[in-house]
Amino acid sequence: MKLLRYGPKGAEKPACLDQAGTLRSLAGVIADITPAVLAPDSLAKLAQLDLASLPRVEQPGRIGTPYSGLGKFICIGLNYRDHVAESGLAVPDEPVVFAKWSSALTGPNDAVVIPKNSLKTDWEVELGVVIGSKARYVSEQDALRHVAGYCVVNDVSERNYQFERCGSWDKGKGCDTFGPVGPWLVTPDEVGDPQQLQMWLEVNGRKFQNGNTRTMIFGVAYLIHYLSQFMTLYPGDLISTGTPPGVGLGQKPPIYLKPGDTMRLGITGLGEQQQQAHAWDAALLD
């Protein structure tokens, strides 16, 4: 099932795509797509719906994040061998974990706002994994049972803040609008093996990233297992699992986003995003 939300910020309505790709309203079934809706029993009930009988949404307008009530926004760095190589860093022995703040979260086609004093704002297409049931000290074998669905994430990053301003990566990763998510949350039955997904990103029509999740150093199941050793994962938590090569930092010379640049990115079966980069403007944040 492909779940999504549409409408103005703060007033999004729940919807889904039927098998023909027609947008159908879920407003008569659920009030919103919340962490409670992502629970296995709730998703199972939605899966029984006759989607063709639901009202069509003819002009959805803006597409929002695919669910509300984001919990933790957990990210994994340096998780593709070829991306590690382009970064000139060593392959990590354990997953590199950092966080985005909830204020980074934004819709898949909303503006990306370059922060004040930014020097090196960059792009990263990533597979997002949304938790649907509580995971605490889970085994790698059982880990995927806790997944509600998958989505596209653009892990927008300010490299000067991340690497040159001391301290953690978080301040270069969690700037406002640095976490576009969506357009859809796709349930595992439609995705299949999460380690066989093609992913790509282009800027101004030029393709920079073209990778596959099979080249992850730490796969999705291992990441859920690993993270659950250090924190309880709850429904609505989002794990962004790392990026393949082709980021701006890895170009020779490096290339970074400037106002007016347009990013398009997508993952097989999970849909596409498109964002335009804008100079800092508080009006774009509210």
PyMOL commands that set and color helices and strands:
alter all, ss='L'
color gray80, all
select helices_A, chain A and resi 40-47+51-53+81-87+102-104+143-146+159-164+170-173+188-191+213-215+220-227+248-250+282-284
alter helices_A, ss='H'
color red, helices_A
select strands_A, chain A and resi 2-6+13-17+23-25+73-77+96-99+105-106+112-113+121-122+125-131+147-154+157-158+179-180+185-186+198-203+206-212+238-240+262-267+271-278
alter strands_A, ss='S'
color yellow, strands_A
deselect
rebuild
show_as cartoon
